[in-house]
Every structure is written in C-alpha cells, then in structure tokens.
Amino acid sequence: MTHLRPPIGLALVRDTEILGAEPYFHDLIAGIEEVTLPHGHPVLLRVLASRTDEDRLYRSWTDTRAVAAVLLVDIQEDDPRPGLSVELGLPAVVVGPPVTENLMTVWTDDDAAMRLAAEYLIGQGHREILHVGGPTHIRHSSSRRDTFAQTCAEAEVVARLATGDYSRASGEAATVAALREHPDITAAVYDSDLMALGGLDAAATVGRDVPESLAVIAWDDSTQAQLSTPPLSAIARDTRAVGRLIGRAVLDVIAGEPGAVRHAADAALRVRRSSDRDRPVT
C-alpha cells in the first residue's frame, strides 16, 4: 500500500456549476494522479470565489505545509502567482504559457491549434467567422483570440469576436447577439465544448441550421461534443496525457529539479457533422 504524502494543490477560481459540467479538469486531474498517486501524492482541488481567496490559500498552505506543491492554471497577464510561489518557497508548476524561468512549466500550443481551426474554416469558404472566447484576462484566451483575428486578417476574412465564461449559457447568449448583429457570420469557434453547445442552442433560437448555415467548432473534444446533435467538430488533445506530463513535472519539482518548459503534444482537429455538411449525421 502506498503511504499518502502531502497532496498537490490545485486552486480554481470557477463557478462550481460550470466546473461540474466541464470535463477538462476532471480528465486532467485523472491524468495527473496516474503519475502522482503511486508516489503518495493525490490532487487536492479547491474551488474559490476570487483571486484574493487563492492568494490567502497559498499562504495558508505554505504556513501549514499542507501541500507538497501547487499547480498554477488560468495564467493571466502580469499574474502575481508565479512570483508569490517563489516568494513563499512553495514548489509550483505553471500549466500554461511560460511566464518565468524560475518555475517548471507545462505548455500546450494553443496558437497553433487555433490557427488549425481558423484555416480549416477559411478553406471551407467561410468569409465571416465568429470566435467566442473565454474571459479576456486569461492569457490562453487572449492568445487564442489574437491568433484567430490574425489568421482571419491574413486571409482577408472578417473576424467577429465575443466573450463568454466557458458556460453553455454564455455561449448561447454571445452567439445569439453576434448572429443578430452580424447576419453574414457563417461559422463559429468556441473556447469550450460547453460554449459550443450553447452555440448550437443559439443557432436553433435564431433559425440557423448547423452546419448548413452555421459551422461550429468546439474546444476541447469531449463525450458531450461527440454526442451532441449534430456531433461537434472539435480541437482535440489527449487531456489525460497532458495530465500525466504535468504529474511527472510536479514530481520533479518536489524532488528539487530546476524550472524548465515541457511541451505537450500538439492538438488535432476532429471534423464532424457540425462543420461539414457532407458528413453523415451520425
């Protein structure tokens, strides 16, 4: 029997309802624990209301030695958390874009994945495309947004930008507003599978058939995306494999290894009925 040691701390500033419906973090944690549990380190997930609460939690964890290390996710511009972890002497792994040489980082190339999705839609002949992104203060959301806009501009395609909070309701609301204001939009890319499902709801609300008059692509792939009507095309990455990469990185940090950037495998685009009218419905 493996002797349990201090856990790996993961603090998420998230609405609990959104987190409960979103499969990404569940799969990520499962992958992390595949690696860390045999060494006695489970993942301790805390869902918080604000960044201030997160700051207090890191200080408490440090004072009580409650965790062996922490995972820093949803990295923001000028994010204070990497510096705080160094100041506290709290071992940490950044899950996101590299922000400092002092910390171990596991990074997935979201820019390349967004370019893949946008270029696919442009290649399908779409000339006005919507991107419904996550909160603008999160770096991976702003990076995806910038890459989307740049890829469209290079192809002389009109890019329309909207923002949600990763929930299905926000995806629906943003899409309804965009389609009513810009009726020439014929395709949309979403920063989460839940928001893409909201995009399907919005299409029905405004009388758009998917994919005949609106092509839809989700980010990340999930069972919900695969079982939707129609099935959602999706940016797909092996989230559990990313979790295993994070798990190995955090064990190395606990062992005292210096900071480094470790790259996860590139994502792929899985094309299904929601963006390809020639594909079968199932």
C-alpha positions in Angstrom: 0.0 0.0 0.0 1.3 3.5 -1.0 1.8 5.8 2.0 -0.1 9.0 1.4 2.1 12.1 1.4 1.1 15.8 1.2 -1.2 16.4 -1.8 -0.7 18.5 -4.9 -2.7 21.7 -4.5 -4.9 22.9 -7.3 -7.0 26.1 -6.8 -9.6 27.1 -9.3 -11.4 30.4 -9.4 -14.5 29.0 -11.1 -18.3 28.8 -10.8 -18.9 25.3 -9.3 -21.8 24.7 -11.7 -19.5 25.3 -14.7 -16.7 23.2 -13.3 -19.2 20.3 -12.6 -20.3 20.3 -16.2 -16.9 20.8 -17.8 -14.9 17.6 -18.4 -11.5 19.1 -19.0 -10.3 19.4 -15.4 -11.7 16.1 -14.4 -9.7 14.4 -17.2 -6.6 16.5 -16.4 -6.7 15.5 -12.7 -7.1 11.9 -13.6 -4.0 12.0 -15.7 -2.0 13.8 -13.1 -3.0 11.2 -10.4 -2.0 8.3 -12.7 1.6 9.6 -12.1 1.5 11.1 -8.6 -0.7 8.7 -6.7 1.8 5.8 -6.9 4.2 8.2 -5.2 1.6 9.0 -2.5 0.5 12.4 -3.8 -3.2 12.9 -4.5 -4.5 16.1 -6.1 -6.3 18.4 -3.6 -8.8 20.6 -5.6 -10.2 23.7 -4.1 -12.8 25.9 -5.9 -12.7 29.5 -4.9 -14.6 32.7 -5.4 -11.7 35.1 -6.1 -8.0 35.5 -6.7 -7.8 37.1 -3.3 -9.0 33.8 -1.8 -6.5 32.0 -3.9 -3.6 34.2 -2.6 -4.8 33.5 1.0 -5.0 29.8 0.3 -1.4 29.6 -1.0 -0.1 31.4 2.1 -2.1 29.1 4.4 -0.8 26.0 2.5 2.7 27.3 2.9 2.4 28.1 6.7 0.8 24.7 7.4 2.9 22.7 4.9 -0.4 21.3 3.8 0.7 20.6 0.2 3.8 19.3 -1.5 3.4 21.6 -4.5 0.8 23.6 -6.3 -0.4 23.8 -9.9 -0.9 27.3 -11.3 -3.6 27.4 -14.0 -5.5 30.1 -15.9 -2.4 32.2 -16.1 -3.2 36.0 -16.5 -1.3 39.0 -17.9 1.1 40.2 -15.1 0.0 37.2 -13.0 1.3 37.6 -9.4 1.0 33.9 -8.5 4.3 32.7 -10.0 6.2 35.4 -8.1 4.2 34.7 -5.0 5.1 31.0 -5.1 8.8 31.8 -5.4 8.5 34.3 -2.6 6.8 31.7 -0.3 9.2 28.9 -1.3 6.1 27.0 -2.5 7.0 24.5 -5.2 4.9 25.1 -8.2 4.2 24.1 -11.8 2.8 26.6 -14.3 0.1 25.0 -16.5 0.0 27.4 -19.4 2.2 29.8 -21.3 5.8 30.3 -19.9 6.0 33.2 -17.5 9.3 32.8 -15.7 12.4 30.7 -16.0 12.2 30.0 -12.2 9.2 27.7 -12.4 8.6 24.4 -14.1 6.1 24.9 -16.9 3.9 22.6 -19.0 2.6 24.3 -22.1 0.2 23.4 -24.9 0.5 25.4 -28.1 -3.0 27.0 -28.3 -1.9 29.4 -31.0 -1.1 26.5 -33.4 -4.4 24.8 -32.6 -6.5 28.0 -33.2 -4.7 28.6 -36.5 -5.6 25.0 -37.5 -9.3 25.6 -36.7 -9.4 29.0 -38.4 -7.6 27.8 -41.5 -9.9 24.9 -41.8 -13.0 27.1 -41.8 -11.4 29.6 -44.2 -10.6 26.6 -46.5 -14.3 25.6 -46.4 -15.1 29.0 -47.9 -16.3 30.9 -44.8 -15.8 34.7 -45.1 -17.1 35.9 -41.8 -16.3 33.9 -38.7 -17.1 34.3 -35.0 -14.8 33.4 -32.1 -16.5 33.1 -28.7 -13.6 33.1 -26.3 -13.1 32.7 -22.6 -12.5 35.6 -20.2 -10.1 38.1 -21.7 -7.9 38.4 -18.6 -6.8 34.8 -19.0 -3.7 34.6 -21.2 -4.6 31.4 -23.2 -8.0 33.0 -24.1 -6.4 36.3 -25.2 -3.7 34.4 -27.1 -6.3 32.3 -29.0 -8.3 35.4 -29.7 -5.3 37.2 -31.2 -4.3 34.2 -33.3 -7.8 33.8 -34.6 -8.0 37.5 -35.6 -4.6 37.4 -37.2 -5.3 34.3 -39.2 -8.5 35.7 -40.5 -6.9 39.0 -41.4 -4.1 37.2 -43.4 -6.8 35.5 -45.4 -8.9 38.8 -45.7 -11.7 37.1 -43.8 -13.9 39.1 -41.3 -13.3 38.1 -37.7 -16.0 38.7 -35.2 -15.1 38.4 -31.5 -17.3 37.7 -28.5 -16.6 36.6 -24.9 -18.1 34.0 -22.5 -17.3 32.4 -19.2 -17.0 28.8 -20.5 -20.6 28.1 -19.6 -23.3 26.9 -22.1 -25.5 29.8 -21.3 -22.7 32.3 -22.1 -22.0 30.6 -25.4 -25.7 30.8 -26.3 -26.0 34.5 -25.3 -22.9 35.6 -27.1 -23.8 33.7 -30.3 -27.4 35.0 -30.4 -26.1 38.6 -30.0 -23.4 38.1 -32.7 -25.7 36.5 -35.3 -28.4 39.1 -34.8 -25.8 42.0 -35.2 -23.8 40.3 -37.9 -26.1 38.0 -40.0 -23.3 37.3 -42.5 -21.5 35.1 -40.0 -21.4 31.5 -41.3 -19.0 29.8 -38.9 -18.0 30.0 -35.2 -15.2 28.6 -33.0 -15.7 28.3 -29.2 -13.2 28.2 -26.4 -15.0 25.3 -24.6 -17.3 22.4 -25.5 -20.0 23.9 -23.3 -20.0 27.2 -25.1 -20.1 25.4 -28.4 -23.2 23.5 -27.2 -24.6 26.9 -26.3 -23.8 27.9 -29.9 -26.0 25.0 -31.2 -28.8 26.3 -28.9 -28.3 29.8 -30.3 -28.5 28.6 -33.9 -31.8 27.0 -33.2 -33.1 30.2 -31.5 -32.3 32.4 -34.5 -33.3 29.8 -37.1 -29.9 28.8 -38.3 -29.3 25.2 -39.4 -26.0 23.6 -38.4 -23.9 23.1 -40.4 -25.9 24.3 -43.5 -25.9 28.0 -42.5 -23.6 27.9 -39.4 -20.5 25.7 -39.0 -19.5 25.1 -35.4 -16.1 24.0 -33.8 -15.6 23.3 -30.1 -12.5 23.4 -27.9 -11.8 20.7 -26.3 -13.2 17.5 -27.6 -15.5 15.6 -25.1 -18.2 13.0 -24.9 -20.7 15.8 -24.8 -19.3 17.2 -28.1 -19.4 13.7 -29.7 -23.0 13.0 -28.6 -24.5 16.4 -29.4 -26.9 16.9 -32.3 -25.2 17.3 -34.7 -21.9 15.9 -33.4 -19.4 18.8 -32.8 -16.2 19.2 -34.7 -13.5 19.9 -32.0 -10.0 20.8 -31.3 -8.8 17.6 -29.6 -5.9 16.9 -27.4 -5.2 14.0 -25.1 -6.1 15.7 -21.8 -5.1 12.7 -19.7 -1.7 12.6 -21.5 -1.2 16.3 -20.7 -2.1 15.5 -17.1 0.5 12.7 -17.0 3.1 15.2 -18.3 2.1 17.6 -15.5 2.3 14.8 -13.0 5.8 14.0 -14.0 6.8 17.7 -13.9 5.4 18.2 -10.4 7.2 15.1 -9.0 10.4 16.5 -10.5 9.7 19.9 -8.8 9.1 18.1 -5.5 12.5 16.3 -6.0 14.2 19.7 -6.4 14.7 19.9 -10.2 15.1 23.4 -11.6 12.5 25.2 -13.8 12.1 24.1 -17.5 9.4 24.3 -20.2 7.9 21.0 -21.2 5.7 20.9 -24.3 2.6 18.8 -24.6 1.8 17.1 -27.9 0.1 19.3 -30.5 -3.7 19.3 -30.7 -5.6 17.9 -33.7 -8.9 19.0 -35.4 -11.5 16.3 -35.4 -14.0 17.2 -38.1 -17.6 16.0 -37.5 -21.0 16.9 -38.9 -21.3 20.4 -37.2 -18.7 21.9 -39.6 -19.0 19.5 -42.6 -22.4 19.3 -44.3 -21.2 16.4 -46.4 -20.6 14.1 -43.4 -23.3 11.7 -42.2 -25.5 13.0 -39.3 -24.2 10.2 -37.0 
